[in-house]
C-alpha cells in the first residue's frame, strides 16, 4: 500500500442572505453531505445579488478539495 494520495477538486456556488461567511458555511455543509475526505476550500469569487437598491444575497464560488478513496 502506498502513502501517495490523489485529490479531486469540484466547484460549488452557494448563497446566503446573511453574509459571505455564512455562504461559505452553507456551501461547505452541503458539500460535506455528499463528499468524503474534504481537506480544504478555496474561495474563488465573491458576489452580491441586488434587488431594488438593496443587497439581498451574498454569493461565493469555491473549490472543494477532497481525497479520492481507493
N, CA and C atoms as a LAMMPS dump frame, in Angstrom:
ITEM: TIMESTEP
0
ITEM: NUMBER OF ATOMS
210
ITEM: BOX BOUNDS ff ff ff
-5.0000000000000000e+02 5.0000000000000000e+02
-5.0000000000000000e+02 5.0000000000000000e+02
-5.0000000000000000e+02 5.0000000000000000e+02
ITEM: ATOMS id mol type element x y z
1 1 1 N 0.844 -1.183 0
2 1 2 C 0 0 0
3 1 3 C 0.888 1.245 0
4 2 1 N 0.553 2.201 -0.802
5 2 2 C 1.334 3.418 -0.96
6 2 3 C 0.803 4.534 -0.066
7 3 1 N 1.69 5.455 0.319
8 3 2 C 1.276 6.627 1.087
9 3 3 C 0.822 7.76 0.18
10 4 1 N 0.919 7.573 -1.127
11 4 2 C 0.52 8.611 -2.08
12 4 3 C -0.985 8.832 -2.011
13 5 1 N -1.361 10.083 -2.213
14 5 2 C -2.781 10.433 -2.217
15 5 3 C -3.089 11.198 -3.497
16 6 1 N -4.305 11.048 -3.95
17 6 2 C -4.769 11.786 -5.117
18 6 3 C -6.002 12.563 -4.705
19 7 1 N -6.018 13.843 -5.028
20 7 2 C -7.142 14.694 -4.67
21 7 3 C -7.927 15.089 -5.91
22 8 1 N -9.146 15.474 -5.679
23 8 2 C -10.005 15.992 -6.732
24 8 3 C -10.551 17.327 -6.269
25 9 1 N -10.889 18.174 -7.234
26 9 2 C -11.452 19.488 -6.938
27 9 3 C -12.796 19.584 -7.644
28 10 1 N -13.796 20.035 -6.918
29 10 2 C -15.095 20.297 -7.527
30 10 3 C -15.526 21.707 -7.148
31 11 1 N -16.271 22.345 -8.02
32 11 2 C -16.674 23.732 -7.786
33 11 3 C -18.093 23.775 -7.228
34 12 1 N -18.288 24.658 -6.252
35 12 2 C -19.585 24.831 -5.601
36 12 3 C -19.897 26.321 -5.579
37 13 1 N -21.156 26.658 -5.832
38 13 2 C -21.627 28.032 -5.685
39 13 3 C -22.703 28.01 -4.618
40 14 1 N -22.572 28.892 -3.623
41 14 2 C -23.531 28.919 -2.517
42 14 3 C -23.918 30.359 -2.213
43 15 1 N -25.102 30.511 -1.627
44 15 2 C -25.575 31.85 -1.288
45 15 3 C -26.227 31.882 0.073
46 16 1 N -26.244 33.091 0.642
47 16 2 C -26.871 33.318 1.945
48 16 3 C -27.355 34.762 2.014
49 17 1 N -28.504 34.997 2.619
50 17 2 C -28.957 36.378 2.807
51 17 3 C -28.224 37.087 3.954
52 18 1 N -27.423 36.327 4.745
53 18 2 C -26.781 36.88 5.942
54 18 3 C -25.416 37.513 5.667
55 19 1 N -24.475 36.721 5.069
56 19 2 C -23.096 37.196 4.921
57 19 3 C -22.311 36.268 4.009
58 20 1 N -21.124 36.738 3.604
59 20 2 C -20.224 35.884 2.838
60 20 3 C -19.787 34.681 3.679
61 21 1 N -19.476 34.92 4.951
62 21 2 C -19.068 33.827 5.838
63 21 3 C -20.148 32.755 5.907
64 22 1 N -21.395 33.177 5.988
65 22 2 C -22.486 32.223 6.059
66 22 3 C -22.638 31.474 4.736
67 23 1 N -22.416 32.148 3.619
68 23 2 C -22.483 31.49 2.312
69 23 3 C -21.408 30.402 2.209
70 24 1 N -20.209 30.682 2.717
71 24 2 C -19.141 29.674 2.723
72 24 3 C -19.561 28.493 3.584
73 25 1 N -20.108 28.769 4.755
74 25 2 C -20.553 27.705 5.665
75 25 3 C -21.636 26.855 5.009
76 26 1 N -22.611 27.5 4.368
77 26 2 C -23.699 26.788 3.696
78 26 3 C -23.142 25.877 2.597
79 27 1 N -22.227 26.405 1.782
80 27 2 C -21.626 25.62 0.715
81 27 3 C -20.832 24.44 1.25
82 28 1 N -20.047 24.681 2.299
83 28 2 C -19.254 23.605 2.897
84 28 3 C -20.151 22.525 3.483
85 29 1 N -21.162 22.927 4.245
86 29 2 C -22.038 21.941 4.884
87 29 3 C -22.758 21.081 3.846
88 30 1 N -23.173 21.698 2.748
89 30 2 C -23.841 20.921 1.698
90 30 3 C -22.864 19.962 1.022
91 31 1 N -21.672 20.436 0.699
92 31 2 C -20.662 19.575 0.069
93 31 3 C -20.291 18.429 1.002
94 32 1 N -20.222 18.706 2.288
95 32 2 C -19.816 17.707 3.275
96 32 3 C -20.837 16.577 3.406
97 33 1 N -22.084 16.808 2.977
98 33 2 C -23.105 15.749 2.987
99 33 3 C -22.846 14.724 1.89
100 34 1 N -22.209 15.159 0.814
101 34 2 C -22.024 14.303 -0.364
102 34 3 C -20.596 13.804 -0.523
103 35 1 N -19.635 14.641 -0.21
104 35 2 C -18.225 14.322 -0.45
105 35 3 C -17.545 13.889 0.841
106 36 1 N -16.741 12.839 0.75
107 36 2 C -15.955 12.395 1.902
108 36 3 C -14.507 12.809 1.705
109 37 1 N -13.81 13.019 2.781
110 37 2 C -12.382 13.322 2.716
111 37 3 C -12.045 14.738 2.297
112 38 1 N -12.924 15.699 2.604
113 38 2 C -12.64 17.098 2.26
114 38 3 C -11.426 17.564 3.051
115 39 1 N -10.452 18.153 2.344
116 39 2 C -9.235 18.636 3.004
117 39 3 C -9.102 20.152 2.944
118 40 1 N -9.933 20.814 2.144
119 40 2 C -9.818 22.267 2.082
120 40 3 C -10.807 22.892 1.121
121 41 1 N -10.894 24.207 1.221
122 41 2 C -11.739 25.023 0.342
123 41 3 C -10.883 26.163 -0.191
124 42 1 N -11.162 26.586 -1.409
125 42 2 C -10.516 27.776 -1.95
126 42 3 C -11.621 28.674 -2.484
127 43 1 N -11.726 29.864 -1.915
128 43 2 C -12.764 30.795 -2.328
129 43 3 C -12.269 31.523 -3.574
130 44 1 N -13.013 31.376 -4.669
131 44 2 C -12.617 31.939 -5.955
132 44 3 C -13.254 33.295 -6.237
133 45 1 N -14.463 33.494 -5.739
134 45 2 C -15.194 34.699 -6.129
135 45 3 C -16.249 35.047 -5.084
136 46 1 N -16.42 36.33 -4.874
137 46 2 C -17.49 36.856 -4.026
138 46 3 C -18.398 37.704 -4.902
139 47 1 N -19.705 37.542 -4.759
140 47 2 C -20.676 38.357 -5.492
141 47 3 C -21.828 38.712 -4.564
142 48 1 N -22.528 39.771 -4.919
143 48 2 C -23.705 40.173 -4.162
144 48 3 C -24.856 40.36 -5.137
145 49 1 N -26.006 39.763 -4.808
146 49 2 C -27.214 39.983 -5.599
147 49 3 C -27.921 41.214 -5.04
148 50 1 N -28.363 42.088 -5.935
149 50 2 C -29.016 43.343 -5.541
150 50 3 C -30.409 43.395 -6.165
151 51 1 N -31.392 43.767 -5.353
152 51 2 C -32.759 43.982 -5.826
153 51 3 C -33.283 45.272 -5.218
154 52 1 N -33.829 46.14 -6.062
155 52 2 C -34.418 47.408 -5.607
156 52 3 C -33.457 48.208 -4.73
157 53 1 N -32.191 48.238 -5.12
158 53 2 C -31.206 49.019 -4.393
159 53 3 C -30.759 48.422 -3.069
160 54 1 N -31.11 47.171 -2.8
161 54 2 C -30.743 46.508 -1.546
162 54 3 C -29.93 45.246 -1.85
163 55 1 N -28.926 44.995 -1.03
164 55 2 C -28.179 43.738 -1.142
165 55 3 C -29.044 42.636 -0.536
166 56 1 N -29.38 41.625 -1.356
167 56 2 C -30.31 40.601 -0.887
168 56 3 C -29.678 39.223 -0.698
169 57 1 N -28.527 38.985 -1.344
170 57 2 C -27.882 37.692 -1.169
171 57 3 C -26.387 37.81 -1.398
172 58 1 N -25.622 37.188 -0.503
173 58 2 C -24.165 37.104 -0.623
174 58 3 C -23.855 35.749 -1.251
175 59 1 N -23.029 35.758 -2.307
176 59 2 C -22.739 34.52 -3.022
177 59 3 C -21.239 34.286 -3.095
178 60 1 N -20.861 33.027 -2.988
179 60 2 C -19.456 32.642 -3.13
180 60 3 C -19.353 31.511 -4.143
181 61 1 N -18.266 31.539 -4.893
182 61 2 C -17.904 30.427 -5.776
183 61 3 C -16.627 29.865 -5.199
184 62 1 N -16.627 28.575 -4.904
185 62 2 C -15.474 27.99 -4.241
186 62 3 C -15.145 26.619 -4.793
187 63 1 N -13.879 26.248 -4.629
188 63 2 C -13.434 24.916 -4.949
189 63 3 C -13.403 24.114 -3.658
190 64 1 N -13.899 22.899 -3.738
191 64 2 C -13.843 21.962 -2.608
192 64 3 C -12.833 20.895 -2.98
193 65 1 N -11.811 20.74 -2.15
194 65 2 C -10.744 19.776 -2.416
195 65 3 C -10.959 18.562 -1.521
196 66 1 N -10.94 17.373 -2.122
197 66 2 C -11.139 16.163 -1.333
198 66 3 C -10.281 15.039 -1.88
199 67 1 N -9.931 14.11 -1.001
200 67 2 C -9.072 12.97 -1.337
201 67 3 C -9.92 11.856 -1.943
202 68 1 N -9.449 11.32 -3.065
203 68 2 C -10.142 10.188 -3.684
204 68 3 C -9.831 8.92 -2.9
205 69 1 N -10.862 8.126 -2.684
206 69 2 C -10.702 6.874 -1.952
207 69 3 C -10.192 5.779 -2.883
208 70 1 N -9.524 4.797 -2.287
209 70 2 C -9.052 3.635 -3.064
210 70 3 C -10.214 2.79 -3.533
